[in-house]
Amino acid sequence: MDKSKSDYSSEKNTSRSAGQSGMLERQLRPANDPEGDHVPDSLPGIVDAHVHLFPDHLFSSVRKWFDQHGWPIRYQLTSEEIIRFLLSRGINHIVALHYAHKPGVARKLNAYMAELCNSDRRITGMATVFPGEEDAGLILEDAFQMGLSGVKLHCHVQCFDMNADPMREIYEICTRHGKPLIMHVGREPKSPAYPCDPYKLCSAAKAERVLKSYPDLKLCVPHMGADEFDAYRRLIEKYDNLWLDTTMTLADYLPMDYFPDLTQMRVERVMFGTDFPNLPYAWDREIKRLVGLNLPESVQAKILGENAFEFYAINNYG
């Protein structure tokens, strides 16, 4: 059942502690909720700042993992179908993300992403690299030459410590080129099927060390920093180089005891994102819930598009 704006304000953060099995302790059920065929015409321009695009063989592996350990993925689409699906339903721009699950695959993934971006100017694509792999810096340099606009990393899959030595090169290259870094370093959603324990690798305190050490690095932590919501709310107030995205946190689907109150956030540092197509519920579920919060139009416009426009230096808004 959807929560009202006042419900969001009254809930408190009850973060899990290290050693607990996390949000994905067991497979979750599909939501089976109805979906719309278009975003409301009354909304401002929308940037979905968290869309996954992979080659077909990797999408197949991702879906198999989610079927076993996460939730049934509702949208079994190719990258080209994903792009058409979202743009035809009123999403103005897509920020496309991927990640290298092992060393040696990032170059091919980056070339694939660059080709997709060249097919439509309404796609802003991120590069990826496996932290610590040979020639990691050169892989990113080449990706930026291909026109990719930033870097995506995923700690739960790639099992890196954001404060470890191999990360310095990545931070320095992103800073030098003025490219944003999207780094899933929130502790949730944690699964026992991951090859490492994100509670041991991830924390808001570690993220703060990165923000302090690289003040010119533009960093986005997805999922509002789940499950350390209050800590990340304080960090975006303190650091101008940190952004968060809303991905999956507003959907009232994951087994969370706390939901971020957007009315209490530094709203110019929060971006809308969905995790499409890897969803167990309707593609527009979070848009509906965001509209239901009755935020001021100026705040809604920032979260739905303007903040992503700034963070990703998007030249073509729709």
C-alpha positions as CSV (number, residue, x, y, z in Angstrom):
1,M,0.0,0.0,0.0
2,D,1.3,3.4,-0.9
3,K,2.5,5.7,1.9
4,S,1.4,9.3,2.2
5,K,3.7,12.2,2.5
6,S,3.2,12.3,6.2
7,D,4.0,8.6,6.5
8,Y,7.4,9.3,4.9
9,S,8.0,12.1,7.5
10,S,7.2,9.9,10.5
11,E,9.3,6.9,9.7
12,K,12.7,6.4,11.3
13,N,15.9,4.9,10.1
14,T,16.5,1.4,11.5
15,S,19.5,0.3,9.5
16,R,20.6,-3.3,9.5
17,S,23.9,-4.1,11.2
18,A,26.9,-5.9,9.7
19,G,26.4,-9.7,9.7
20,Q,22.7,-9.5,8.9
21,S,21.6,-11.0,5.6
22,G,20.1,-7.9,4.2
23,M,17.2,-7.0,2.0
24,L,17.7,-9.9,-0.4
25,E,17.9,-12.6,2.3
26,R,15.3,-14.5,0.1
27,Q,13.9,-14.0,-3.3
28,L,11.1,-11.4,-3.5
29,R,7.8,-11.8,-5.3
30,P,6.7,-9.7,-8.3
31,A,4.4,-6.8,-7.6
32,N,2.0,-7.3,-10.5
33,D,0.9,-3.7,-10.3
34,P,-0.7,-1.9,-13.3
35,E,1.4,0.3,-15.6
36,G,0.6,3.4,-17.6
37,D,1.4,3.8,-21.2
38,H,2.8,7.3,-20.9
39,V,4.0,9.7,-18.2
40,P,1.5,12.5,-17.3
41,D,1.7,15.4,-19.7
42,S,1.7,17.8,-16.8
43,L,5.2,16.7,-15.7
44,P,8.4,18.5,-16.6
45,G,11.1,16.9,-18.6
46,I,12.2,13.6,-17.1
47,V,15.7,12.1,-17.1
48,D,15.8,8.5,-15.9
49,A,19.3,8.6,-14.4
50,H,19.6,4.9,-13.7
51,V,18.9,2.6,-16.7
52,H,20.9,-0.5,-17.4
53,L,22.0,-1.5,-20.9
54,F,23.9,-4.7,-21.5
55,P,24.6,-7.0,-24.4
56,D,22.1,-9.8,-24.7
57,H,24.3,-12.5,-23.2
58,L,25.0,-10.4,-20.1
59,F,21.4,-9.5,-19.7
60,S,20.6,-13.2,-19.7
61,S,23.1,-13.8,-16.9
62,V,21.7,-10.8,-14.9
63,R,18.2,-12.1,-15.2
64,K,19.2,-15.6,-14.2
65,W,20.9,-14.2,-11.1
66,F,17.8,-12.1,-10.2
67,D,15.5,-15.1,-10.8
68,Q,17.5,-17.1,-8.2
69,H,18.4,-14.4,-5.7
70,G,16.5,-11.2,-6.2
71,W,13.1,-11.0,-7.9
72,P,11.5,-11.9,-11.2
73,I,12.4,-9.2,-13.7
74,R,9.3,-7.9,-15.4
75,Y,10.8,-6.4,-18.5
76,Q,12.7,-9.0,-20.6
77,L,14.0,-6.5,-23.2
78,T,17.1,-6.0,-25.3
79,S,19.0,-2.7,-25.0
80,E,17.4,-1.4,-28.2
81,E,13.9,-2.3,-26.9
82,I,14.6,-0.6,-23.6
83,I,15.5,2.6,-25.3
84,R,12.4,2.6,-27.5
85,F,10.2,1.6,-24.5
86,L,11.2,4.5,-22.3
87,L,11.5,7.2,-24.9
88,S,8.1,6.3,-26.4
89,R,6.5,6.6,-23.0
90,G,7.6,10.1,-22.4
91,I,11.0,9.8,-20.7
92,N,13.0,12.6,-22.3
93,H,16.5,11.3,-21.7
94,I,18.2,8.1,-20.5
95,V,21.4,7.8,-18.5
96,A,22.7,4.3,-19.4
97,L,24.7,2.3,-16.9
98,H,26.6,-1.0,-16.9
99,Y,29.4,-2.6,-15.0
100,A,32.3,-5.0,-15.6
101,H,31.7,-8.1,-13.5
102,K,35.3,-9.3,-14.0
103,P,38.7,-8.1,-15.4
104,G,39.1,-8.0,-19.2
105,V,35.5,-7.2,-20.3
106,A,35.3,-3.5,-19.8
107,R,36.7,-2.5,-23.2
108,K,34.0,-4.4,-25.1
109,L,31.3,-3.2,-22.8
110,N,32.4,0.4,-23.3
111,A,32.5,0.0,-27.1
112,Y,29.0,-1.5,-26.9
113,M,27.7,1.4,-24.8
114,A,29.3,4.0,-27.1
115,E,27.6,2.5,-30.1
116,L,24.2,2.7,-28.4
117,C,24.8,6.3,-27.5
118,N,25.6,7.1,-31.1
119,S,22.3,5.7,-32.1
120,D,20.3,8.3,-30.2
121,R,21.3,11.7,-28.7
122,R,18.8,11.1,-25.9
123,I,21.1,8.6,-24.3
124,T,24.0,9.5,-22.1
125,G,26.2,6.5,-21.6
126,M,28.6,5.7,-18.8
127,A,31.9,3.8,-19.1
128,T,33.0,1.0,-16.7
129,V,36.2,-0.7,-15.6
130,F,37.0,-3.4,-13.1
131,P,38.9,-1.7,-10.2
132,G,42.5,-2.9,-10.1
133,E,42.6,-4.5,-13.5
134,E,45.6,-4.0,-15.8
135,D,45.5,-0.8,-17.8
136,A,42.4,0.4,-15.9
137,G,43.3,4.0,-16.4
138,L,43.9,3.6,-20.2
139,I,40.6,1.8,-20.5
140,L,38.8,4.8,-19.1
141,E,40.8,7.3,-21.1
142,D,39.8,5.3,-24.3
143,A,36.2,5.2,-23.2
144,F,36.1,9.0,-22.8
145,Q,37.6,9.3,-26.2
146,M,34.7,7.2,-27.5
147,G,32.3,9.8,-26.1
148,L,31.2,8.1,-22.8
149,S,30.3,10.7,-20.2
150,G,31.3,9.2,-16.9
151,V,32.0,5.9,-15.0
152,K,29.7,3.4,-13.3
153,L,31.0,1.0,-10.6
154,H,29.1,-1.5,-8.4
155,C,30.8,-2.6,-5.2
156,H,28.5,-5.5,-4.5
157,V,29.3,-7.1,-7.9
158,Q,33.0,-6.0,-8.3
159,C,33.9,-6.4,-4.6
160,F,36.1,-3.3,-4.2
161,D,36.8,-1.1,-1.2
162,M,36.3,2.5,-2.2
163,N,39.2,3.6,-0.1
164,A,41.7,1.1,-1.5
165,D,44.7,2.0,-3.6
166,P,43.4,0.9,-7.0
167,M,40.5,3.4,-6.7
168,R,42.8,6.4,-6.6
169,E,43.6,6.2,-10.3
170,I,39.9,6.1,-11.1
171,Y,39.1,9.1,-8.9
172,E,42.0,11.0,-10.4
173,I,41.0,10.3,-14.0
174,C,37.4,11.2,-13.5
175,T,38.5,14.4,-11.7
176,R,41.0,15.3,-14.4
177,H,38.4,14.9,-17.2
178,G,35.6,16.4,-15.2
179,K,33.6,13.1,-15.6
180,P,31.1,12.0,-12.9
181,L,31.4,8.8,-11.1
182,I,28.3,6.7,-10.2
183,M,29.3,4.3,-7.5
184,H,27.0,1.8,-5.9
185,V,28.6,1.8,-2.4
186,G,25.5,1.7,-0.3
187,R,25.3,-1.4,1.8
188,E,21.9,-2.5,0.4
189,P,20.3,-4.4,-1.2
190,K,22.6,-7.0,0.2
191,S,22.3,-10.7,-0.8
192,P,24.1,-13.7,0.5
193,A,24.7,-14.6,-3.2
194,Y,27.1,-11.8,-3.6
195,P,30.8,-12.8,-3.7
196,C,31.6,-10.3,-0.9
197,D,29.9,-8.7,2.1
198,P,29.0,-5.1,1.2
199,Y,28.6,-4.3,4.9
200,K,32.3,-4.9,5.3
201,L,33.3,-2.9,2.1
202,C,30.7,0.0,2.2
203,S,29.9,2.8,4.5
204,A,28.9,6.4,4.4
205,A,32.1,7.1,6.4
206,K,34.2,5.6,3.7
207,A,32.4,7.6,1.1
208,E,33.1,10.8,3.1
209,R,36.8,10.1,2.9
210,V,36.5,10.0,-0.9
211,L,34.6,13.3,-0.9
212,K,37.2,15.0,1.3
213,S,40.2,13.6,-0.6
214,Y,38.7,14.5,-4.1
215,P,36.7,17.7,-3.7
216,D,36.5,18.2,-7.4
217,L,35.1,14.7,-8.1
218,K,31.4,14.6,-8.9
219,L,30.1,11.5,-7.1
220,C,26.6,9.9,-7.2
221,V,25.6,7.2,-4.8
222,P,22.5,5.4,-6.1
223,H,19.6,4.1,-4.1
224,M,19.8,7.1,-1.8
225,G,22.8,5.4,-0.1
226,A,20.6,2.5,1.2
227,D,20.5,1.7,3.9
228,E,22.4,4.6,5.5
229,F,19.8,7.1,4.5
230,D,20.2,9.6,7.3
231,A,24.0,9.5,6.9
232,Y,23.8,10.3,3.2
233,R,21.2,13.0,3.8
234,R,23.8,14.7,6.0
235,L,26.6,14.2,3.5
236,I,24.7,15.9,0.6
237,E,24.1,18.9,2.9
238,K,27.8,19.0,3.7
239,Y,29.5,18.3,0.4
240,D,28.8,20.0,-2.9
241,N,30.3,17.2,-4.9
242,L,27.9,14.5,-3.8
243,W,24.5,13.6,-5.4
244,L,22.1,10.7,-4.7
245,D,19.6,9.0,-7.0
246,T,16.2,7.7,-5.9
247,T,16.4,4.3,-7.6
248,M,14.0,1.8,-6.1
249,T,13.8,3.6,-2.7
250,L,10.4,5.3,-3.4
251,A,8.7,2.2,-4.8
252,D,7.6,0.7,-1.4
253,Y,8.8,-2.7,-2.6
254,L,12.1,-3.6,-1.0
255,P,11.8,-4.7,2.7
256,M,13.0,-1.4,4.2
257,D,12.0,-0.1,7.6
258,Y,12.7,3.5,6.4
259,F,11.8,5.6,3.4
260,P,13.7,8.8,2.6
261,D,11.7,11.9,3.2
262,L,12.4,14.1,0.1
263,T,10.9,17.1,1.8
264,Q,13.9,17.0,4.2
265,M,16.5,16.6,1.5
266,R,18.8,19.0,-0.2
267,V,16.7,18.7,-3.3
268,E,19.2,20.0,-5.8
269,R,21.3,17.0,-5.1
270,V,18.7,14.3,-5.6
271,M,18.1,12.7,-9.1
272,F,15.3,10.4,-10.3
273,G,16.2,6.9,-11.4
274,T,14.5,3.6,-11.8
275,D,16.9,0.6,-12.4
276,F,14.9,-0.2,-15.5
277,P,14.6,-2.9,-16.9
278,N,15.6,-4.9,-13.9
279,L,12.3,-4.3,-12.1
280,P,9.7,-6.5,-10.4
281,Y,7.0,-3.8,-10.7
282,A,5.6,-1.3,-13.2
283,W,8.1,1.0,-15.0
284,D,6.2,4.1,-13.9
285,R,5.6,3.1,-10.3
286,E,8.1,5.5,-8.8
287,I,7.0,8.3,-11.0
288,K,3.4,7.9,-9.7
289,R,4.6,7.8,-6.1
290,L,6.8,10.8,-6.6
291,V,3.8,12.8,-8.0
292,G,1.8,11.6,-5.1
293,L,4.2,13.3,-2.7
294,N,2.7,16.7,-3.9
295,L,6.1,18.3,-3.9
296,P,6.4,22.0,-5.2
297,E,6.6,22.1,-9.0
298,S,10.1,23.6,-8.8
299,V,11.3,20.7,-6.5
300,Q,9.7,18.1,-8.7
301,A,11.4,19.6,-11.8
302,K,14.8,19.4,-10.1
303,I,14.4,15.8,-9.0
304,L,12.9,14.5,-12.3
305,G,15.3,16.1,-14.7
306,E,17.2,19.3,-13.9
307,N,19.6,17.8,-11.4
308,A,20.6,15.0,-13.7
309,F,21.0,17.6,-16.5
310,E,23.6,19.3,-14.4
311,F,25.3,16.3,-12.9
312,Y,25.8,14.5,-16.3
313,A,26.3,17.7,-18.3
314,I,23.6,16.6,-20.7
315,N,23.5,18.6,-23.9
316,N,20.3,17.3,-25.3
317,Y,17.4,17.2,-22.8
318,G,14.8,15.6,-25.0
